[in-house]
Amino acid sequence: MSHEKYQSAINALHECMVACNHCYDSCLKEDDLNMMKECIRYDRECADMCAYLEQSLVRGTPFASELAGVCAAICEACGEECKKHDHDHCQACADACFKCAEECKKIA
């Protein structure tokens, strides 16, 4: 199977998608939603992109490099936004995003 060479990235993408979805949901429960709006926006974008790239790699997309480059940029942006917030869910999300970005850069 062609996707086996991407297994490390697929795992990181899945972990990042889960972390972003958790952060997204947790941010919506914070007291100051206005302060969290950019984090929520990036969480959603990142989770969607990670899920899409994960599925694309499993399918053997011929656009792996291009999609991975875009995903790396989105993951880095989400990680940078999340690390601005002291909430545990934001910090865990930032860690997952930066790990995923590094895996995506290996493909890009």
DSSP file (Angstrom, degrees, kcal/mol; ACC not computed):
  #  RESIDUE AA STRUCTURE BP1 BP2  ACC     N-H-->O    O-->H-N    N-H-->O    O-->H-N    TCO  KAPPA ALPHA  PHI   PSI    X-CA   Y-CA   Z-CA
    1    1 A M    >         0   0    0      0, 0.0     3,-1.1     0, 0.0     4,-0.3   0.000 360.0 360.0 360.0 135.3    0.0    0.0    0.0
    2    2 A S  G >   +     0   0    0      1,-0.2     3,-0.9     2,-0.1     4,-0.2   0.763 360.0  65.0 -70.7 -25.0    1.4    3.4   -1.0
    3    3 A H  G >  S+     0   0    0     55,-0.3     3,-1.7     1,-0.2    -1,-0.2   0.659  79.4  82.6 -75.0 -12.8    0.2    5.2    2.2
    4    4 A E  G X  S+     0   0    0     -3,-1.1     3,-1.6     1,-0.3     4,-0.2   0.839  83.5  60.4 -61.3 -32.0    2.5    3.1    4.4
    5    5 A K  G <  S+     0   0    0     -3,-0.9    -1,-0.3    -4,-0.3     3,-0.2   0.701 107.3  47.6 -68.0 -16.2    5.4    5.5    3.6
    6    6 A Y  G <> S+     0   0    0     -3,-1.7     4,-2.9    -4,-0.2     3,-0.3   0.225  76.1 114.7-103.6  12.6    3.3    8.3    5.1
    7    7 A Q  H <> S+     0   0    0     -3,-1.6     4,-2.4     1,-0.2     5,-0.2   0.859  75.1  51.4 -57.8 -40.3    2.2    6.4    8.3
    8    8 A S  H  > S+     0   0    0     -4,-0.2     4,-2.1    -3,-0.2    -1,-0.2   0.920 114.0  44.4 -62.7 -42.6    4.1    8.8   10.7
    9    9 A A  H  > S+     0   0    0     -3,-0.3     4,-3.1     2,-0.2    -2,-0.2   0.905 110.8  54.3 -67.5 -41.4    2.4   11.8    9.0
   10   10 A I  H  X S+     0   0    0     -4,-2.9     4,-2.2     1,-0.2    -2,-0.2   0.906 109.8  47.9 -59.3 -41.9   -1.0   10.1    9.0
   11   11 A N  H  X S+     0   0    0     -4,-2.4     4,-2.5    -5,-0.2    -1,-0.2   0.926 113.4  46.9 -64.2 -44.8   -0.7    9.5   12.8
   12   12 A A  H  X S+     0   0    0     -4,-2.1     4,-2.4     1,-0.2    -2,-0.2   0.892 111.3  52.0 -65.4 -39.4    0.4   13.1   13.4
   13   13 A L  H  X S+     0   0    0     -4,-3.1     4,-2.5     2,-0.2    -1,-0.2   0.914 110.9  47.4 -61.5 -43.5   -2.4   14.4   11.2
   14   14 A H  H  X S+     0   0    0     -4,-2.2     4,-2.4    -5,-0.2    -2,-0.2   0.930 112.6  48.3 -65.3 -45.0   -5.0   12.4   13.1
   15   15 A E  H  X S+     0   0    0     -4,-2.5     4,-2.5     1,-0.2    -2,-0.2   0.888 112.9  48.9 -62.1 -39.0   -3.6   13.5   16.5
   16   16 A C  H  X S+     0   0    0     -4,-2.4     4,-2.9     2,-0.2     5,-0.2   0.915 109.5  51.5 -67.9 -42.8   -3.6   17.1   15.4
   17   17 A M  H  X S+     0   0    0     -4,-2.5     4,-2.3     2,-0.2    -2,-0.2   0.920 112.4  46.5 -59.5 -44.0   -7.2   16.9   14.1
   18   18 A V  H  X S+     0   0    0     -4,-2.4     4,-2.4     2,-0.2    -2,-0.2   0.930 113.6  48.3 -64.3 -45.7   -8.3   15.4   17.5
   19   19 A A  H  X S+     0   0    0     -4,-2.5     4,-2.7     1,-0.2    -2,-0.2   0.900 112.4  48.7 -62.7 -41.4   -6.4   18.0   19.5
   20   20 A C  H  X S+     0   0    0     -4,-2.9     4,-3.0     2,-0.2    -1,-0.2   0.903 111.1  49.4 -66.8 -40.8   -7.8   20.9   17.3
   21   21 A N  H  X S+     0   0    0     -4,-2.3     4,-2.3    -5,-0.2    -2,-0.2   0.900 113.0  47.5 -65.1 -39.0  -11.4   19.6   17.7
   22   22 A H  H  X S+     0   0    0     -4,-2.4     4,-2.7     2,-0.2    -2,-0.2   0.927 113.9  46.9 -65.6 -44.2  -10.9   19.3   21.4
   23   23 A C  H  X S+     0   0    0     -4,-2.7     4,-3.2     2,-0.2     5,-0.2   0.923 110.9  52.7 -63.3 -44.5   -9.5   22.8   21.6
   24   24 A Y  H  X S+     0   0    0     -4,-3.0     4,-1.6     1,-0.2    -2,-0.2   0.943 113.0  43.5 -53.7 -52.1  -12.2   24.2   19.4
   25   25 A D  H  X S+     0   0    0     -4,-2.3     4,-0.5     1,-0.2    -1,-0.2   0.903 115.7  48.1 -63.8 -42.1  -14.9   22.7   21.7
   26   26 A S  H >< S+     0   0    0     -4,-2.7     3,-1.1     1,-0.2     4,-0.3   0.881 107.6  55.3 -68.1 -38.1  -13.1   23.7   24.9
   27   27 A C  H >< S+     0   0    0     -4,-3.2     3,-1.5     1,-0.3    -1,-0.2   0.871 100.6  59.8 -62.1 -36.3  -12.6   27.3   23.6
   28   28 A L  H 3< S+     0   0    0     -4,-1.6    -1,-0.3     1,-0.3    -2,-0.2   0.710 104.1  51.8 -64.8 -18.6  -16.3   27.6   23.0
   29   29 A K  T << S+     0   0    0     -3,-1.1    -1,-0.3    -4,-0.5    -2,-0.2   0.441  86.0 110.2 -96.6  -2.2  -16.8   27.0   26.7
   30   30 A E  S <  S-     0   0    0     -3,-1.5     3,-0.3    -4,-0.3     6,-0.1  -0.365  75.2-122.4 -72.9 155.0  -14.4   29.7   27.9
   31   31 A D  S    S+     0   0    0      1,-0.2     2,-1.1     2,-0.1     3,-0.2   0.895 103.4  50.9 -65.1 -42.2  -15.7   32.8   29.6
   32   32 A D     >  +     0   0    0      1,-0.2     4,-1.0     2,-0.1     3,-0.4  -0.703  61.6 169.1-102.8  83.3  -14.2   35.3   27.1
   33   33 A L  H  > S+     0   0    0     -2,-1.1     4,-0.7    -3,-0.3     3,-0.3   0.835  75.6  61.4 -63.1 -33.2  -15.3   34.0   23.7
   34   34 A N  H >4 S+     0   0    0      1,-0.2     3,-0.7     2,-0.2     4,-0.3   0.898 103.7  49.4 -61.3 -39.3  -14.1   37.2   22.1
   35   35 A M  H 34 S+     0   0    0     -3,-0.4     4,-0.3     1,-0.2     3,-0.3   0.786 114.8  45.9 -67.2 -27.0  -10.6   36.6   23.2
   36   36 A M  H 3X S+     0   0    0     -4,-1.0     4,-2.7    -3,-0.3     5,-0.2   0.447  81.5 100.3 -96.3  -1.8  -10.8   33.0   21.9
   37   37 A K  H <X S+     0   0    0     -3,-0.7     4,-2.3    -4,-0.7    -1,-0.2   0.861  84.1  45.8 -61.2 -39.0  -12.3   33.7   18.5
   38   38 A E  H  > S+     0   0    0     -4,-0.3     4,-2.7    -3,-0.3    -1,-0.2   0.889 112.9  51.3 -69.6 -37.1   -9.0   33.5   16.5
   39   39 A C  H  > S+     0   0    0     -4,-0.3     4,-2.8     2,-0.2    -2,-0.2   0.927 111.3  47.9 -62.5 -44.6   -8.1   30.3   18.3
   40   40 A I  H  X S+     0   0    0     -4,-2.7     4,-2.2     2,-0.2    -2,-0.2   0.921 111.7  50.4 -61.3 -45.0  -11.5   28.8   17.4
   41   41 A R  H  X S+     0   0    0     -4,-2.3     4,-2.1    -5,-0.2    -2,-0.2   0.933 114.1  43.4 -60.5 -48.1  -11.2   29.9   13.8
   42   42 A Y  H  X S+     0   0    0     -4,-2.7     4,-3.0     1,-0.2     5,-0.3   0.889 110.4  56.2 -67.3 -39.0   -7.7   28.4   13.4
   43   43 A D  H  X S+     0   0    0     -4,-2.8     4,-2.7    -5,-0.2     5,-0.2   0.932 110.0  45.7 -56.3 -46.3   -8.7   25.2   15.3
   44   44 A R  H  X S+     0   0    0     -4,-2.2     4,-2.2     2,-0.2    -2,-0.2   0.934 114.7  46.7 -64.1 -47.1  -11.5   24.6   12.8
   45   45 A E  H  X S+     0   0    0     -4,-2.1     4,-2.2     1,-0.2    -2,-0.2   0.918 115.6  46.0 -61.0 -44.9   -9.4   25.3    9.8
   46   46 A C  H  X S+     0   0    0     -4,-3.0     4,-2.8     2,-0.2     5,-0.2   0.916 111.2  50.6 -68.3 -44.6   -6.6   23.1   11.0
   47   47 A A  H  X S+     0   0    0     -4,-2.7     4,-2.2    -5,-0.3    -1,-0.2   0.920 112.7  47.5 -59.8 -43.6   -8.8   20.2   12.0
   48   48 A D  H  X S+     0   0    0     -4,-2.2     4,-2.3    -5,-0.2    -1,-0.2   0.919 113.7  46.4 -64.4 -44.0  -10.5   20.2    8.6
   49   49 A M  H  X S+     0   0    0     -4,-2.2     4,-2.9     2,-0.2     5,-0.2   0.910 112.4  50.0 -67.0 -41.6   -7.2   20.4    6.7
   50   50 A C  H  X S+     0   0    0     -4,-2.8     4,-2.5     1,-0.2    -1,-0.2   0.914 111.6  48.4 -63.5 -42.2   -5.6   17.6    8.8
   51   51 A A  H  X S+     0   0    0     -4,-2.2     4,-2.2    -5,-0.2    -1,-0.2   0.912 113.1  48.4 -63.4 -42.0   -8.6   15.4    8.3
   52   52 A Y  H  X S+     0   0    0     -4,-2.3     4,-2.5     2,-0.2    -2,-0.2   0.935 113.6  45.3 -64.9 -46.2   -8.5   16.1    4.5
   53   53 A L  H  X S+     0   0    0     -4,-2.9     4,-2.8     2,-0.2     5,-0.2   0.897 110.4  54.7 -67.0 -38.7   -4.8   15.4    4.2
   54   54 A E  H  X S+     0   0    0     -4,-2.5     4,-1.9    -5,-0.2    -1,-0.2   0.953 112.4  43.2 -56.9 -49.9   -5.0   12.3    6.3
   55   55 A Q  H  X S+     0   0    0     -4,-2.2     4,-1.9     1,-0.2    -2,-0.2   0.893 113.1  52.8 -63.1 -40.4   -7.7   10.9    4.0
   56   56 A S  H  X>S+     0   0    0     -4,-2.5     5,-2.5     1,-0.2     4,-0.7   0.897 108.7  49.0 -64.5 -40.8   -5.9   12.0    0.9
   57   57 A L  H ><5S+     0   0    0     -4,-2.8     3,-0.6     1,-0.2    -1,-0.2   0.892 109.8  51.4 -66.5 -38.7   -2.7   10.3    1.9
   58   58 A V  H 3<5S+     0   0    0     -4,-1.9   -55,-0.3     1,-0.2    -1,-0.2   0.873 110.2  50.2 -64.5 -35.9   -4.5    7.1    2.7
   59   59 A R  H 3<5S-     0   0    0     -4,-1.9    -1,-0.2    -5,-0.2    -2,-0.2   0.615 118.1-114.2 -76.5 -12.3   -6.1    7.3   -0.8
   60   60 A G  T <<5 -     0   0    0     -4,-0.7    -3,-0.2    -3,-0.6    -2,-0.1   0.877  39.9-160.9  81.6  39.6   -2.7    7.8   -2.4
   61   61 A T    > < -     0   0    0     -5,-2.5     3,-0.8     1,-0.2    -1,-0.1  -0.179  20.4-142.7 -53.6 140.7   -3.2   11.3   -3.6
   62   62 A P  T 3  S+     0   0    0      0, 0.0     3,-0.2     0, 0.0    -1,-0.2   0.507  99.2  64.4 -79.5  -3.3   -0.9   12.6   -6.4
   63   63 A F  T 3>  +     0   0    0      1,-0.2     4,-2.7     2,-0.1     5,-0.3   0.033  62.1 123.9-105.9  24.8   -0.9   16.0   -4.6
   64   64 A A  H <> S+     0   0    0     -3,-0.8     4,-2.5     1,-0.2     5,-0.2   0.899  74.3  47.5 -54.1 -47.5    0.7   14.9   -1.4
   65   65 A S  H  > S+     0   0    0     -3,-0.2     4,-1.9     2,-0.2    -1,-0.2   0.934 114.7  44.4 -62.9 -48.3    3.5   17.4   -1.6
   66   66 A E  H  > S+     0   0    0      1,-0.2     4,-1.8     2,-0.2    -2,-0.2   0.936 116.5  45.3 -63.9 -47.2    1.3   20.4   -2.4
   67   67 A L  H  X S+     0   0    0     -4,-2.7     4,-2.7     1,-0.2    -1,-0.2   0.882 110.8  54.1 -65.3 -38.2   -1.3   19.5    0.2
   68   68 A A  H  X S+     0   0    0     -4,-2.5     4,-2.5    -5,-0.3    -1,-0.2   0.867 106.0  53.2 -65.3 -35.6    1.3   18.8    2.9
   69   69 A G  H  X S+     0   0    0     -4,-1.9     4,-1.8     2,-0.2    -1,-0.2   0.921 111.5  44.7 -63.8 -43.9    2.8   22.3    2.3
   70   70 A V  H  X S+     0   0    0     -4,-1.8     4,-2.2     2,-0.2    -2,-0.2   0.919 113.5  50.8 -64.6 -44.0   -0.5   24.0    2.8
   71   71 A C  H  X S+     0   0    0     -4,-2.7     4,-3.0     1,-0.2     5,-0.2   0.902 107.0  53.8 -62.8 -41.4   -1.3   21.8    5.9
   72   72 A A  H  X S+     0   0    0     -4,-2.5     4,-2.4     1,-0.2    -1,-0.2   0.918 109.5  48.5 -59.3 -43.2    2.1   22.6    7.4
   73   73 A A  H  X S+     0   0    0     -4,-1.8     4,-2.1     2,-0.2    -1,-0.2   0.906 113.3  46.6 -63.9 -42.0    1.4   26.4    7.1
   74   74 A I  H  X S+     0   0    0     -4,-2.2     4,-2.6     2,-0.2    -2,-0.2   0.917 112.2  50.4 -67.1 -43.4   -2.1   26.0    8.6
   75   75 A C  H  X S+     0   0    0     -4,-3.0     4,-2.8     1,-0.2    -2,-0.2   0.909 110.9  49.2 -61.6 -42.4   -0.7   23.8   11.5
   76   76 A E  H  X S+     0   0    0     -4,-2.4     4,-2.5    -5,-0.2    -1,-0.2   0.918 111.6  48.6 -63.7 -42.6    2.0   26.4   12.2
   77   77 A A  H  X S+     0   0    0     -4,-2.1     4,-2.0     2,-0.2    -2,-0.2   0.913 113.5  47.0 -63.6 -42.4   -0.5   29.2   12.3
   78   78 A C  H  X S+     0   0    0     -4,-2.6     4,-3.0     2,-0.2     5,-0.2   0.924 112.0  50.6 -65.3 -44.1   -2.8   27.3   14.5
   79   79 A G  H  X S+     0   0    0     -4,-2.8     4,-2.3     1,-0.2    -2,-0.2   0.904 109.6  50.5 -59.8 -42.2    0.0   26.4   16.9
   80   80 A E  H  < S+     0   0    0     -4,-2.5     4,-0.5     2,-0.2    -1,-0.2   0.902 113.5  45.2 -63.5 -41.2    1.2   30.0   17.1
   81   81 A E  H >< S+     0   0    0     -4,-2.0     3,-1.3     1,-0.2     4,-0.3   0.938 113.5  49.4 -67.4 -46.3   -2.3   31.2   18.0
   82   82 A C  H >< S+     0   0    0     -4,-3.0     3,-1.8     1,-0.3    -2,-0.2   0.869 102.6  60.4 -63.2 -37.0   -2.9   28.4   20.5
   83   83 A K  T 3< S+     0   0    0     -4,-2.3    -1,-0.3     1,-0.3    -2,-0.2   0.661  91.5  69.8 -69.6 -11.8    0.3   28.9   22.3
   84   84 A K  T <  S+     0   0    0     -3,-1.3     2,-0.4    -4,-0.5    -1,-0.3   0.687  91.8  72.4 -72.0 -18.1   -0.8   32.5   23.1
   85   85 A H  S <  S-     0   0    0     -3,-1.8     6,-0.0    -4,-0.3   -49,-0.0  -0.810  72.6-146.1-107.5 140.2   -3.4   31.1   25.5
   86   86 A D        +     0   0    0     -2,-0.4    -1,-0.1     4,-0.1    -3,-0.1   0.536  60.4 118.9 -81.1  -6.8   -2.6   29.5   28.9
   87   87 A H  S  > S-     0   0    0      1,-0.1     4,-2.3    -5,-0.1     3,-0.3  -0.313  70.0-128.3 -62.8 141.6   -5.4   27.0   28.8
   88   88 A D  H  > S+     0   0    0      1,-0.2     4,-2.7     2,-0.2     5,-0.2   0.885 109.3  54.5 -57.5 -40.3   -4.2   23.4   28.9
   89   89 A H  H  > S+     0   0    0      1,-0.2     4,-1.7     2,-0.2    -1,-0.2   0.858 109.0  48.5 -65.6 -33.4   -6.3   22.5   25.8
   90   90 A C  H  > S+     0   0    0     -3,-0.3     4,-2.6     2,-0.2    -1,-0.2   0.906 112.1  47.9 -71.0 -41.9   -4.6   25.3   23.8
   91   91 A Q  H  X S+     0   0    0     -4,-2.3     4,-2.0     2,-0.2    -2,-0.2   0.904 112.7  48.3 -66.2 -40.8   -1.1   24.3   24.9
   92   92 A A  H  X S+     0   0    0     -4,-2.7     4,-2.1     2,-0.2    -1,-0.2   0.883 112.2  50.4 -64.9 -38.2   -1.8   20.6   24.0
   93   93 A C  H  X S+     0   0    0     -4,-1.7     4,-2.8    -5,-0.2    -2,-0.2   0.920 107.6  52.6 -65.9 -44.5   -3.2   21.7   20.7
   94   94 A A  H  X S+     0   0    0     -4,-2.6     4,-2.6     1,-0.2     5,-0.2   0.923 109.2  50.1 -57.6 -45.0   -0.1   23.9   19.9
   95   95 A D  H  X S+     0   0    0     -4,-2.0     4,-2.1     1,-0.2    -1,-0.2   0.925 112.3  46.6 -59.6 -45.6    2.2   20.9   20.6
   96   96 A A  H  X S+     0   0    0     -4,-2.1     4,-2.4     1,-0.2    -1,-0.2   0.883 112.1  51.8 -64.6 -38.8    0.1   18.7   18.3
   97   97 A C  H  X S+     0   0    0     -4,-2.8     4,-2.7     2,-0.2    -2,-0.2   0.922 110.3  46.7 -65.2 -44.9    0.1   21.4   15.6
   98   98 A F  H  X S+     0   0    0     -4,-2.6     4,-1.8     2,-0.2    -1,-0.2   0.888 113.0  49.7 -67.2 -37.6    3.8   21.9   15.7
   99   99 A K  H  X S+     0   0    0     -4,-2.1     4,-1.8    -5,-0.2    -1,-0.2   0.923 113.0  47.2 -63.6 -44.0    4.5   18.1   15.6
  100  100 A C  H  X S+     0   0    0     -4,-2.4     4,-2.7     1,-0.2    -2,-0.2   0.901 107.9  55.4 -65.3 -41.8    2.1   17.8   12.6
  101  101 A A  H  X S+     0   0    0     -4,-2.7     4,-2.2     1,-0.2    -1,-0.2   0.903 107.1  50.7 -58.2 -41.4    3.7   20.7   10.8
  102  102 A E  H  X S+     0   0    0     -4,-1.8     4,-1.1     2,-0.2    -1,-0.2   0.903 110.7  48.4 -64.9 -40.8    7.1   19.0   11.0
  103  103 A E  H  X S+     0   0    0     -4,-1.8     4,-0.6     1,-0.2     3,-0.3   0.898 111.5  50.4 -65.2 -39.9    5.7   15.8    9.6
  104  104 A C  H >X S+     0   0    0     -4,-2.7     4,-2.3     1,-0.2     3,-1.1   0.879 104.0  58.2 -65.9 -37.3    4.0   17.7    6.8
  105  105 A K  H 3< S+     0   0    0     -4,-2.2    -1,-0.2     1,-0.3    -2,-0.2   0.807  98.0  61.0 -63.3 -28.2    7.2   19.5    5.9
  106  106 A K  H 3< S+     0   0    0     -4,-1.1    -1,-0.3    -3,-0.3    -2,-0.2   0.780 112.5  38.0 -67.4 -25.7    8.9   16.1    5.4
  107  107 A I  H <<        0   0    0     -3,-1.1    -2,-0.2    -4,-0.6    -1,-0.2   0.792 360.0 360.0 -92.1 -34.1    6.4   15.4    2.6
  108  108 A A     <        0   0    0     -4,-2.3    -1,-0.2   -40,-0.2    -2,-0.1   0.485 360.0 360.0 -64.6 360.0    6.1   18.9    1.1
